[in-house]
Structures are given as C-alpha cells and as structure tokens.
C-alpha cells in the first residue's frame, strides 16, 4: 500500500466576538471554518490566508497556531493545522459560489445551536476555544462524527 501524506489548513477568523464559518456546496455540506490543502511550494500560513480569501473574499492576517489535528488511517497520514486569524477588512464574507454556497460570522451561541449533523465536532471545538473559555488540551477525539475517521486534536486557545 502506498501512503499519502497531506497538509490541510483551517482558519479561525474572529471578528467582534464572532467566528467566520463557511457552508460547503459539496461533500457533507456542513458549516465549518474556511480552509483547504497547502500547495507544494506554499508555507502553511500562506495557504490558510489564500484559502480564506478564495472561499470568502476576506483578507486576514495570521495571529498564530491554534491547534493541530492528526489522523492516520488506511494509507492516509493527514495533518491539519488550525490557525487563528484577524480580518484586515471589515466587509462581510462573500461565498465563492463554487466550493462555498454560504458564509458568515457567528456567535458561540449560534454555533452551539447548530445540530451535530450541521457542523463537524472539530469545528464546534474550535468555536468553543476561540469564543469561549476552553483550556489547552489534547483531545483523543475518537470518532465524534461517527464516520469511522478517528483523530487526535491538540488545541490551544
């Protein structure tokens, strides 16, 4: 079996006590933080800024690394870096209409009101970390979305 290694990035963009979320127009069609895969000749922090802009039209600056999700399963070794960012523009997000069909800033209360089917558990934890009062942690998440894709999440507010 040939193994695949991937590096993904996600951006927790916080504005006025709200977290930027996008709704994907493909796949599971859930609300989550914007992000994607890092290109081969790109640094991770550049990739997250690019992905946020491509998906929402929001230009943002990286404040730091928030967490790391690492998964090893069936020939795939994937790492996902979660960055905290601040928007450098004040306009509302505009979905790209291709990958993303909706985007907006949400309070923690609004995010907590989403059903488990509407937002992945990892994204709910990110929201709690950046908008709530969650301490540093290593979470053995197991398989919170019941999709047979267990992972570990290392997160820091």
Secondary structure, DSSP 8 states (H G I E B T S, - for coil): ---EEEEEEEEEEEETTEEEEEEESSTT--EE-EEEE--TTS-HHHHHHHHHHHHHS--EEEEEEEEEEEEEETTEEEEEEEEEEEESS-S-----SSSEEEEEEE-HHHHHTS-TTTB-HHHHHHHHHHHS----EEEEEESTTSSS--EEEEE--
